Amino acid sequence: MDYKFNLQLEDTKLVLTSSSSLSNFLNNKVYKLKLKKYVLTTKTEENKLFFKKEIGYIKYKKIIEIIETYSSQNNINFSISEEIKRYIDERELYIKERSRVGLGIKKQSEEILTKYHDYRKIIDEQMARKLRDKQAWDSFFMYTMKKSANFSVPGSGKTSSVYGVYSFLSFQGLVDKIVMIGPKNSFISWKDEFYNCFKDKRELKLFNIQDYPNTRAKKNALLYEAAHKKNLLLFNYESLDSILEEVKNIIDEKTLLVFDEVHKIKNPNGKRAKNSLEISYKAKYTIVLTGTPIPNSYLDIKNLLNILYHEEYNDFFGFKDVQLQNPSEYDIEDINQKIQPFFCRTTKKQLEVPEANPDIIIPCEVSDEENQIFNILLLKYAKNKLALIIRLLQLESNPKMLLKAIYENHEDFSDVLDTTLDPEFIDYIDYSQDIVDLINSIDRTKKFNSCIQKVEELNLKEKSVIVWCIFVDSIQKLAYQLKKKGISAGIIFGNTSEEEREEILNKFKEKEIEVLITNPHTLAESVSLHSVCHDAIYYEYSYNLVHLLQSKDRIHRLGLEEGQYTQYYFLHSMFLTRENFIYSLDQRIYERLLEKERIMLDAIDKDVLETLGSIEEDIEIIFKDLEF
């Protein structure tokens, strides 16, 4: 009897069936060296070999080639099911066609103009708010591609473009709901923008996972309420851990699945990435949104590509981690060429948002006491530059924070600095009594006083003001001082509840609150304040361009009236080293941010994705030429 191999699909998995035992084949070096890595080793049968589900059609072709060569050398009759051949042909055609269509839309080619105009006509009828032309093209792109990314800058109206997709698909009867996964502080915007986009043309039927106090309540709500004709369902990334199966059950072919601020999914092997991947399998339409630059390396795009394309990630993109982490010039060209058809990107300049005024720098000459502590910190943290940045920021704001271990306040800066500290982080508070007395002698720093003075100046002109900080201590201390001077201040930080946050923002918009004091990782996403506020003071800030751009865009975004100004003020503490060298951490960080912004804008002009260097590179540049 002839020895036979047959390759077929069973429940979407590749299976090799043999006419007799596979033991000889499994002991062969060809199998061990070339094929075993693709095999599902947890499931075995004597004459069947099961392959991993996640491998794509390119790996299918490789597996076929390996088995074909082995069979030929060993006189084995090898056959491949027609289903597999058809699947491979369809996958190759599908991804190539998707790529062609994506490029065609971005070039606004003749062949798609009629479809675009038909799409535009319907969304204009369905929406109360009419999209700008560039937004409408982005919306058409996301609808046509079915699974795509929108990397438009903050403040360019990504949410409105998504609602354009929803309005068209729901009009066609293709979707009945949006499931949005994002940070909690984006929920207000998704609710507000629904009203702004549709007004009385569509009723909002909201499901907000934050309305339920515990896991049991959340699960019951998803089981009995979420499925009952809700058209906007909001989930934060953290909530998915305990309700993953329930969320998966409400996602079907009529779901428009949106991942907002997708850069929040950082670790490709982490819980958020795993949850997001599982949730996205059943959705026919998926959109990932981020207005932030790629912060470190192209490795940051792996999560969003996997969420969108699953097996196509390996099939079409196939980027290795090492290739994304440390790409050569050829790799960069290859990466951009492959991903370009699958994302759209719009700038505020393209939407004709009035340009902001040039930044105003406010230099703050520090006191002798502050300067003494500065030089002490340079010596103490000479070998730990990240800790030095944190300590200098604390010194500029409230030196008394120096008397607490850094880890006690790690939540203040972990998001802003885009890093986390290990709980075992060692930071000895071993100052002599003289230094402790010196620290305690400073009630308010020069920078603090300059900030209060600038707020008072703007307040006298009846201008609303946002003050951006890093530390909760600074937020509270500034608010206390302003209130003593008769200026009403609202504060928002991590522990502020969603209800309180919404109330404070509404009061600020209604001018009941004159000054809003907050930090970028709390308020920097999806909040629009450009109609009421045009002045922002940067009291504390770091080298994280993501948060700078997002914070700027709270008051500088689409919808800003023509001729309206936008003004940013940056406070710079100026120190003097023992070598009589004037040094400003703020100035160095500011200049680094400008350089990163230039790199990002150049990349946008070239329609490629940028990389902005590592944290280590940032720190090296910030302390360049400074002697320790």
C-alpha positions as CSV (number, residue, x, y, z in Angstrom):
1,M,0.0,0.0,0.0
2,D,1.3,3.4,-0.9
3,Y,2.3,5.7,1.9
4,K,0.1,8.9,1.7
5,F,0.2,12.4,3.2
6,N,-2.9,14.7,2.9
7,L,-3.0,18.3,3.9
8,Q,-6.4,19.8,4.6
9,L,-8.3,22.4,6.7
10,E,-10.3,21.3,9.8
11,D,-12.1,24.0,11.7
12,T,-9.8,26.7,10.1
13,K,-6.7,24.8,11.3
14,L,-4.2,23.2,9.0
15,V,-4.0,19.4,9.5
16,L,-1.6,16.8,8.0
17,T,-3.1,13.3,7.8
18,S,-1.0,10.2,7.1
19,S,-2.2,6.8,5.9
20,S,-0.1,5.3,8.7
21,S,1.8,6.3,11.8
22,L,3.8,9.5,11.6
23,S,6.5,8.3,14.0
24,N,9.2,8.1,11.3
25,F,8.4,11.5,10.0
26,L,8.4,13.1,13.6
27,N,11.8,11.6,14.3
28,N,13.3,13.0,11.1
29,K,15.6,16.0,11.3
30,V,13.5,17.8,8.6
31,Y,10.5,17.8,10.9
32,K,12.5,18.7,14.0
33,L,14.5,21.6,12.3
34,K,12.0,23.0,9.9
35,L,8.4,22.0,10.7
36,K,8.0,21.5,14.4
37,K,7.9,25.2,15.2
38,Y,4.6,25.5,13.3
39,V,3.0,22.4,15.0
40,L,0.5,22.5,17.9
41,T,2.3,20.1,20.2
42,T,-0.6,20.0,22.8
43,K,-2.8,18.1,20.4
44,T,-1.5,14.9,18.9
45,E,-2.9,11.8,17.2
46,E,-0.9,8.9,15.8
47,N,-1.6,9.7,12.2
48,K,-2.4,13.4,12.4
49,L,-0.4,16.5,12.8
50,F,-2.2,19.7,13.9
51,F,-0.7,23.1,13.1
52,K,-1.0,26.3,15.1
53,K,-4.1,28.4,14.4
54,E,-2.2,31.8,14.2
55,I,0.0,30.9,11.3
56,G,-1.0,32.6,8.0
57,Y,-1.0,31.8,4.4
58,I,2.7,32.6,3.8
59,K,3.5,30.0,6.5
60,Y,1.1,27.6,4.8
61,K,3.1,27.9,1.6
62,K,6.3,27.3,3.5
63,I,4.8,24.2,5.2
64,I,3.6,22.8,1.9
65,E,7.1,23.3,0.4
66,I,8.8,21.4,3.3
67,I,6.3,18.5,3.2
68,E,6.5,18.4,-0.6
69,T,10.3,18.1,-0.6
70,Y,10.3,15.4,2.1
71,S,7.5,13.4,0.3
72,S,9.4,13.5,-3.0
73,Q,12.6,12.2,-1.4
74,N,10.7,9.4,0.4
75,N,8.3,8.3,-2.3
76,I,5.3,9.5,-0.4
77,N,2.1,10.5,-2.3
78,F,1.4,14.0,-1.1
79,S,-1.9,15.7,-1.8
80,I,-3.3,19.1,-0.8
81,S,-7.0,19.9,-0.5
82,E,-8.6,22.3,-2.9
83,E,-9.9,24.3,0.1
84,I,-6.3,25.1,1.1
85,K,-5.3,26.1,-2.4
86,R,-8.4,28.3,-2.7
87,Y,-7.7,29.8,0.8
88,I,-4.1,30.7,-0.2
89,D,-5.2,32.3,-3.5
90,E,-7.9,34.3,-1.7
91,R,-5.6,35.6,1.0
92,E,-3.0,36.7,-1.5
93,L,-5.6,38.4,-3.6
94,Y,-7.3,40.0,-0.6
95,I,-4.3,41.7,1.0
96,K,-3.0,42.9,-2.3
97,E,-6.4,44.3,-3.3
98,R,-6.7,46.0,0.1
99,S,-3.3,47.5,-0.4
100,R,-4.2,48.7,-3.9
101,V,-7.5,50.2,-2.7
102,G,-5.9,52.0,0.3
103,L,-3.3,53.7,-2.0
104,G,-6.0,54.6,-4.5
105,I,-8.1,56.4,-1.8
106,K,-5.0,58.3,-0.5
107,K,-4.3,59.4,-4.0
108,Q,-8.0,60.2,-4.7
109,S,-7.7,58.3,-8.0
110,E,-10.4,58.6,-10.6
111,E,-11.7,55.1,-10.2
112,I,-12.9,55.7,-6.7
113,L,-14.3,59.3,-7.0
114,T,-17.9,58.2,-7.8
115,K,-17.9,55.9,-4.8
116,Y,-16.5,58.7,-2.6
117,H,-19.2,61.2,-3.8
118,D,-22.0,58.7,-3.1
119,Y,-20.5,58.1,0.4
120,R,-20.2,61.8,1.0
121,K,-23.8,62.5,-0.1
122,I,-25.2,59.9,2.4
123,I,-23.1,61.0,5.4
124,D,-24.0,64.7,4.8
125,E,-27.7,63.6,4.9
126,Q,-27.2,61.5,8.0
127,M,-25.0,63.9,10.1
128,A,-26.0,67.3,11.6
129,R,-22.3,68.3,11.6
130,K,-20.8,68.3,8.1
131,L,-17.3,66.9,7.9
132,R,-14.5,68.9,6.3
133,D,-13.4,67.5,3.0
134,K,-10.2,65.9,4.4
135,Q,-12.1,64.4,7.3
136,A,-14.7,63.0,4.8
137,W,-11.8,61.4,2.8
138,D,-10.5,59.8,6.0
139,S,-14.0,58.6,6.9
140,F,-14.4,57.1,3.4
141,F,-11.0,55.5,3.7
142,M,-11.9,53.8,7.1
143,Y,-15.2,52.6,5.7
144,T,-13.8,51.2,2.5
145,M,-10.8,49.5,4.1
146,K,-13.1,47.9,6.9
147,K,-10.0,47.5,9.1
148,S,-7.7,50.5,9.2
149,A,-5.8,53.0,11.4
150,N,-6.3,56.7,11.7
151,F,-3.1,58.5,12.8
152,S,-4.4,62.1,12.4
153,V,-3.0,64.6,14.9
154,P,-4.9,65.4,18.1
155,G,-7.5,68.1,17.5
156,S,-8.2,67.1,13.9
157,G,-11.6,65.5,14.4
158,K,-10.8,61.7,14.3
159,T,-14.0,61.0,16.4
160,S,-16.2,62.9,14.0
161,S,-14.7,60.9,11.1
162,V,-15.5,57.7,12.8
163,Y,-19.1,58.8,13.4
164,G,-19.2,59.4,9.6
165,V,-18.3,55.8,9.1
166,Y,-21.0,54.7,11.6
167,S,-23.6,56.9,10.0
168,F,-23.0,55.4,6.6
169,L,-22.8,51.8,7.7
170,S,-25.9,52.0,9.9
171,F,-27.8,53.7,7.1
172,Q,-26.9,50.7,4.9
173,G,-28.0,48.3,7.7
174,L,-24.4,46.9,8.0
175,V,-23.8,48.0,11.7
176,D,-26.1,48.8,14.6
177,K,-23.6,49.9,17.3
178,I,-20.2,51.2,18.1
179,V,-18.1,49.5,20.7
180,M,-15.4,51.9,21.8
181,I,-12.4,50.7,23.9
182,G,-10.3,53.5,25.2
183,P,-9.1,55.4,28.3
184,K,-11.7,56.6,30.8
185,N,-11.0,60.2,30.1
186,S,-12.1,59.8,26.4
187,F,-15.7,58.8,27.4
188,I,-16.9,62.4,27.8
189,S,-15.7,63.3,24.3
190,W,-17.4,60.3,22.7
191,K,-20.7,61.2,24.3
192,D,-20.4,64.9,23.4
193,E,-19.3,64.3,19.9
194,F,-22.2,62.0,19.3
195,Y,-24.6,64.8,20.2
196,N,-22.6,67.3,18.1
197,C,-22.4,65.1,15.1
198,F,-26.0,63.9,15.0
199,K,-28.1,66.4,17.2
200,D,-31.7,65.4,16.7
201,K,-31.0,63.1,13.7
202,R,-30.0,60.2,15.9
203,E,-30.8,59.3,19.5
204,L,-27.9,58.4,21.7
205,K,-28.5,55.1,23.5
206,L,-25.4,54.8,25.7
207,F,-23.9,52.0,27.6
208,N,-21.0,53.2,29.9
209,I,-19.2,50.4,31.8
210,Q,-18.2,53.0,34.4
211,D,-21.8,53.3,35.5
212,Y,-21.6,49.9,37.2
213,P,-19.7,49.6,40.6
214,N,-18.3,46.1,40.5
215,T,-17.6,43.1,38.3
216,R,-20.9,41.3,39.0
217,A,-22.9,44.4,38.1
218,K,-20.8,44.9,35.0
219,K,-21.4,41.3,33.9
220,N,-25.1,41.5,34.5
221,A,-25.4,44.8,32.7
222,L,-23.5,43.3,29.7
223,L,-25.8,40.3,29.8
224,Y,-29.1,42.1,30.1
225,E,-28.7,45.7,29.1
226,A,-25.8,46.1,26.6
227,A,-27.5,43.9,24.0
228,H,-30.8,45.9,24.1
229,K,-30.4,48.4,21.2
230,K,-27.5,50.4,22.6
231,N,-25.7,52.2,19.8
232,L,-22.6,53.5,21.7
233,L,-20.9,51.2,24.2
234,L,-17.9,52.6,26.1
235,F,-15.2,50.4,27.8
236,N,-11.9,51.4,29.3
237,Y,-8.8,49.1,28.7
238,E,-8.5,48.2,32.4
239,S,-12.2,47.1,32.6
240,L,-11.6,44.3,30.1
241,D,-9.7,42.1,32.5
242,S,-12.7,40.9,34.4
243,I,-15.4,41.0,31.7
244,L,-13.5,39.9,28.6
245,E,-15.9,37.0,27.7
246,E,-19.0,39.2,28.2
247,V,-17.6,41.9,25.9
248,K,-16.6,39.4,23.3
249,N,-20.2,38.1,23.2
250,I,-21.7,41.5,22.3
251,I,-19.3,42.0,19.3
252,D,-20.6,40.6,16.1
253,E,-20.6,41.4,12.4
254,K,-22.8,44.4,13.0
255,T,-20.3,46.0,15.4
256,L,-18.1,48.9,14.5
257,L,-15.2,48.3,16.9
258,V,-13.0,51.2,17.8
259,F,-9.8,51.3,19.8
260,D,-9.1,54.9,20.8
261,E,-5.7,56.0,22.0
262,V,-4.4,52.6,20.8
263,H,-0.9,53.6,21.9
264,K,-2.0,52.8,25.4
265,I,-1.5,49.2,24.4
266,K,2.2,49.2,24.8
267,N,3.6,45.8,25.6
268,P,2.9,43.4,22.7
269,N,2.9,40.5,25.2
270,G,0.9,42.3,27.9
271,K,-2.7,41.8,29.1
272,R,-4.1,44.8,27.2
273,A,-2.7,43.5,23.9
274,K,-4.0,40.0,24.6
275,N,-7.5,41.3,25.5
276,S,-7.7,43.6,22.5
277,L,-6.6,40.9,20.2
278,E,-9.3,38.5,21.5
279,I,-12.0,41.1,21.3
280,S,-11.3,42.1,17.7
281,Y,-11.6,38.6,16.1
282,K,-15.3,38.7,15.4
283,A,-15.6,42.4,14.3
284,K,-16.0,42.9,10.6
285,Y,-15.2,46.6,10.9
286,T,-12.3,47.7,13.1
287,I,-10.7,51.1,13.5
288,V,-7.7,52.0,15.6
289,L,-7.1,55.6,16.5
290,T,-4.1,57.5,17.8
291,G,-3.0,61.0,17.3
292,T,0.4,60.5,19.0
293,P,3.7,60.0,17.3
294,I,5.4,56.7,17.5
295,P,7.5,57.2,20.7
296,N,10.3,54.8,20.6
297,S,10.5,52.3,17.8
298,Y,8.5,50.7,15.0
299,L,7.8,47.9,17.5
300,D,5.0,50.1,18.8
301,I,3.0,49.4,15.6
302,K,2.9,45.7,16.1
303,N,-0.1,45.7,18.5
304,L,-2.3,47.8,16.3
305,L,-1.4,45.7,13.1
306,N,-2.2,42.5,15.0
307,I,-5.5,43.9,16.3
308,L,-6.5,44.9,12.7
309,Y,-5.3,42.1,10.6
310,H,-4.6,39.0,12.8
311,E,-3.2,36.3,10.5
312,E,-2.6,38.9,7.8
313,Y,0.0,40.4,10.1
314,N,2.2,37.4,9.4
315,D,0.8,36.9,5.9
316,F,1.5,40.3,4.5
317,F,3.6,42.4,7.0
318,G,5.6,39.6,8.6
319,F,7.9,42.0,10.5
320,K,10.2,40.4,13.1
321,D,10.5,42.1,16.5
322,V,14.2,42.7,16.0
323,Q,13.5,44.3,12.6
324,L,11.0,46.7,14.2
325,Q,13.2,47.4,17.3
326,N,16.4,48.2,15.4
327,P,15.5,48.7,11.7
328,S,18.1,49.2,9.0
329,E,17.4,51.8,6.3
330,Y,16.1,49.0,4.1
331,D,13.8,47.9,6.9
332,I,12.4,51.4,7.4
333,E,11.6,51.7,3.7
334,D,10.0,48.2,3.7
335,I,8.0,48.8,6.8
336,N,6.6,52.1,5.6
337,Q,5.9,50.8,2.1
338,K,3.8,47.9,3.6
339,I,1.8,49.9,6.1
340,Q,1.2,53.0,4.1
341,P,-1.9,51.7,2.4
342,F,-3.5,50.9,5.7
343,F,-3.6,54.2,7.6
344,C,-4.8,57.7,7.0
345,R,-3.5,60.8,8.6
346,T,-4.7,64.4,8.7
347,T,-2.9,67.5,10.1
348,K,-4.5,70.6,11.5
349,K,-2.8,72.6,8.7
350,Q,-4.7,70.5,6.1
351,L,-8.0,71.4,8.0
352,E,-7.0,75.1,8.0
353,V,-7.0,75.4,11.8
354,P,-5.5,78.9,12.6
355,E,-1.8,78.6,13.6
356,A,-0.9,79.1,17.2
357,N,1.2,82.2,18.2
358,P,4.9,81.6,18.8
359,D,5.5,80.2,22.3
360,I,6.3,82.7,25.0
361,I,9.2,81.7,27.3
362,I,9.2,83.0,30.9
363,P,12.7,82.6,32.4
364,C,12.8,82.3,36.2
365,E,16.0,83.1,38.0
366,V,16.1,80.8,41.0
367,S,17.0,81.9,44.6
368,D,20.4,81.2,46.1
369,E,18.8,78.4,48.3
370,E,17.3,76.7,45.2
371,N,20.6,76.9,43.4
372,Q,22.4,75.3,46.3
373,I,20.0,72.4,46.3
374,F,20.4,72.1,42.5
375,N,24.1,71.5,42.8
376,I,23.6,69.1,45.7
377,L,21.2,67.1,43.5
378,L,23.6,67.0,40.6
379,L,26.1,65.2,42.8
380,K,23.6,63.0,44.6
381,Y,22.0,61.7,41.4
382,A,25.0,61.9,39.0
383,K,24.7,58.1,38.2
384,N,20.9,58.1,37.9
385,K,19.8,60.7,35.4
386,L,16.1,59.6,35.3
387,A,15.9,60.2,39.1
388,L,17.7,63.5,38.6
389,I,15.1,64.7,36.1
390,I,12.4,63.8,38.6
391,R,14.2,65.5,41.5
392,L,14.9,68.7,39.6
393,L,11.3,69.0,38.5
394,Q,10.3,68.6,42.2
395,L,12.9,71.2,43.2
396,E,11.5,73.7,40.8
397,S,7.9,73.2,42.0
398,N,8.1,72.4,45.7
399,P,11.4,71.4,47.3
400,K,9.7,69.7,50.2
401,M,8.8,66.8,47.8
402,L,12.6,66.0,47.9
403,L,12.1,64.7,51.4
404,K,9.9,61.8,50.2
405,A,11.2,58.8,48.3
406,I,10.6,59.0,44.6
407,Y,8.5,55.9,44.5
408,E,5.9,57.5,46.8
409,N,4.9,59.8,43.9
410,H,5.6,57.4,41.0
411,E,2.1,57.6,39.7
412,D,2.5,61.4,39.2
413,F,5.2,61.0,36.6
414,S,5.2,57.4,35.3
415,D,2.8,58.2,32.5
416,V,4.3,61.6,31.8
417,L,7.8,60.3,31.6
418,D,6.6,57.2,29.7
419,T,8.4,54.9,32.1
420,T,7.7,52.9,35.3
421,L,9.8,52.5,38.3
422,D,10.3,49.2,40.0
423,P,8.9,49.2,43.6
424,E,12.4,48.2,44.7
425,F,13.8,51.5,43.2
426,I,16.4,52.6,45.7
427,D,16.4,56.3,46.6
428,Y,18.0,57.0,49.9
429,I,16.7,60.1,51.7
430,D,19.9,60.7,53.5
431,Y,20.3,64.5,53.5
432,S,22.1,66.1,56.4
433,Q,20.1,68.2,58.8
434,D,21.6,71.4,57.2
435,I,20.3,70.4,53.8
436,V,16.9,69.4,55.3
437,D,16.7,72.8,56.9
438,L,17.7,74.4,53.6
439,I,14.9,72.6,51.8
440,N,12.3,73.5,54.4
441,S,13.4,77.1,54.3
442,I,11.9,77.5,50.8
443,D,8.1,78.1,51.1
444,R,7.5,79.0,47.4
445,T,10.0,78.7,44.5
446,K,10.7,81.5,42.0
447,K,9.0,79.4,39.3
448,F,5.9,79.0,41.5
449,N,5.6,82.7,42.1
450,S,6.1,83.4,38.3
451,C,3.3,81.0,37.5
452,I,0.9,82.7,39.9
453,Q,2.0,86.1,38.6
454,K,1.3,85.1,35.0
455,V,-2.2,83.6,35.9
456,E,-3.0,86.9,37.7
457,E,-2.0,89.0,34.6
458,L,-4.2,86.9,32.3
459,N,-7.0,86.9,34.9
460,L,-7.0,90.7,35.0
461,K,-7.7,90.6,31.3
462,E,-10.6,88.2,32.0
463,K,-9.0,85.3,30.2
464,S,-9.6,81.7,31.0
465,V,-6.4,79.8,31.7
466,I,-5.2,76.2,31.8
467,V,-2.1,75.4,33.9
468,W,-0.3,72.1,33.0
469,C,1.5,70.3,35.8
470,I,3.0,66.9,36.5
471,F,2.7,66.5,40.2
472,V,-0.6,66.4,42.1
473,D,1.2,68.3,44.9
474,S,1.8,71.2,42.4
475,I,-1.8,71.1,41.2
476,Q,-3.2,71.4,44.8
477,K,-0.6,74.0,45.9
478,L,-1.3,76.3,42.9
479,A,-5.0,76.0,43.3
480,Y,-4.8,76.9,47.0
481,Q,-2.6,80.0,46.3
482,L,-4.9,81.2,43.5
483,K,-8.0,80.8,45.7
484,K,-6.3,82.9,48.4
485,K,-6.0,85.6,45.7
486,G,-9.7,85.4,44.9
487,I,-9.2,83.5,41.6
488,S,-11.5,80.4,41.2
489,A,-9.5,77.3,40.2
490,G,-10.7,73.8,39.3
491,I,-8.4,70.9,39.6
492,I,-8.5,67.5,37.7
493,F,-6.0,64.7,38.3
494,G,-6.1,60.9,38.4
495,N,-8.3,60.5,41.4
496,T,-11.0,62.9,40.1
497,S,-14.1,60.9,39.4
498,E,-15.7,61.0,35.9
499,E,-18.8,62.9,37.3
500,E,-16.7,65.5,39.1
501,R,-14.4,65.9,36.1
502,E,-17.4,66.5,33.8
503,E,-18.8,69.0,36.3
504,I,-15.5,70.9,36.6
505,L,-15.1,71.0,32.8
506,N,-18.7,72.3,32.3
507,K,-18.1,75.0,34.9
508,F,-14.8,76.0,33.2
509,K,-16.7,76.2,29.8
510,E,-19.4,78.4,31.5
511,K,-16.7,80.7,33.0
512,E,-17.8,79.7,36.5
513,I,-14.2,78.5,37.0
514,E,-11.5,80.9,35.8
515,V,-8.4,78.6,35.9
516,L,-8.2,74.9,35.2
517,I,-5.1,73.1,36.7
518,T,-4.5,69.6,35.6
519,N,-1.9,67.2,34.2
520,P,-1.5,65.8,30.7
521,H,-2.0,62.1,31.4
522,T,-5.4,62.9,33.0
523,L,-6.9,65.5,30.6
524,A,-4.8,65.4,27.5
525,E,-7.2,63.1,25.5
526,S,-10.4,64.0,23.7
527,V,-11.3,67.1,25.6
528,S,-12.2,70.3,23.6
529,L,-11.8,73.6,25.4
530,H,-10.9,75.8,22.3
531,S,-14.2,77.7,22.4
532,V,-13.6,79.2,25.9
533,C,-9.8,79.1,26.5
534,H,-6.9,80.4,24.4
535,D,-4.1,80.6,27.0
536,A,-2.1,77.7,28.5
537,I,0.8,77.9,31.0
538,Y,3.2,75.0,31.1
539,Y,4.4,75.0,34.7
540,E,5.8,71.4,34.7
541,Y,6.5,69.3,31.6
542,S,8.7,66.5,30.4
543,Y,10.3,65.2,27.2
544,N,7.2,63.1,26.4
545,L,6.0,64.7,23.1
546,V,2.8,62.7,23.2
547,H,1.5,64.6,26.2
548,L,2.8,67.9,25.0
549,L,0.9,67.6,21.7
550,Q,-2.3,66.4,23.3
551,S,-2.2,69.1,26.0
552,K,-1.7,71.8,23.4
553,D,-4.6,70.5,21.4
554,R,-7.1,71.0,24.2
555,I,-7.2,74.6,23.1
556,H,-5.9,74.4,19.5
557,R,-8.1,72.2,17.4
558,L,-10.6,71.9,14.6
559,G,-13.4,74.4,15.2
560,L,-11.2,77.2,16.4
561,E,-12.6,80.4,14.9
562,E,-10.7,82.1,12.1
563,G,-8.6,85.0,13.6
564,Q,-8.7,83.5,17.1
565,Y,-5.3,83.3,18.8
566,T,-3.8,80.5,20.8
567,Q,-0.9,81.2,23.2
568,Y,1.3,78.9,25.1
569,Y,3.6,80.0,28.0
570,F,6.6,77.9,29.1
571,L,8.3,78.6,32.4
572,H,12.0,78.0,32.5
573,S,13.9,77.8,35.9
574,M,17.5,79.0,35.3
575,F,20.2,77.5,37.6
576,L,24.0,78.2,37.9
577,T,26.4,75.3,38.2
578,R,29.6,75.3,40.3
579,E,31.4,76.0,37.0
580,N,29.3,79.2,36.5
581,F,27.4,77.5,33.7
582,I,23.8,78.6,33.3
583,Y,21.7,75.5,33.0
584,S,17.9,75.0,32.6
585,L,16.3,71.6,32.6
586,D,13.1,73.2,31.3
587,Q,15.0,74.8,28.4
588,R,16.7,71.5,27.5
589,I,13.4,69.6,27.6
590,Y,11.7,72.3,25.6
591,E,14.3,72.2,22.9
592,R,14.2,68.4,22.7
593,L,10.4,68.6,22.3
594,L,10.8,71.1,19.4
595,E,13.2,68.7,17.7
596,K,10.8,65.8,18.1
597,E,7.9,67.8,16.8
598,R,10.0,68.8,13.7
599,I,10.8,65.1,13.1
600,M,7.1,64.2,13.4
601,L,6.0,67.0,11.0
602,D,8.7,66.0,8.4
603,A,7.4,62.4,8.6
604,I,3.8,63.5,8.1
605,D,4.8,65.5,5.0
606,K,6.5,62.4,3.6
607,D,3.5,60.2,4.5
608,V,5.7,57.9,6.6
609,L,5.7,57.0,10.3
610,E,8.4,58.6,12.4
611,T,10.5,57.3,15.3
612,L,11.6,59.7,17.9
613,G,14.3,58.0,19.8
614,S,14.5,56.3,23.2
615,I,14.2,57.6,26.7
616,E,17.9,57.0,27.1
617,E,18.6,59.3,24.1
618,D,16.3,62.0,25.5
619,I,18.1,61.9,28.9
620,E,21.6,62.0,27.2
621,I,20.6,65.1,25.2
622,I,19.0,66.8,28.2
623,F,22.2,66.6,30.2
624,K,24.7,67.0,27.4
625,D,27.7,69.2,28.4
626,L,26.6,69.3,32.0
627,E,29.5,68.5,34.4
628,F,28.7,66.3,37.4
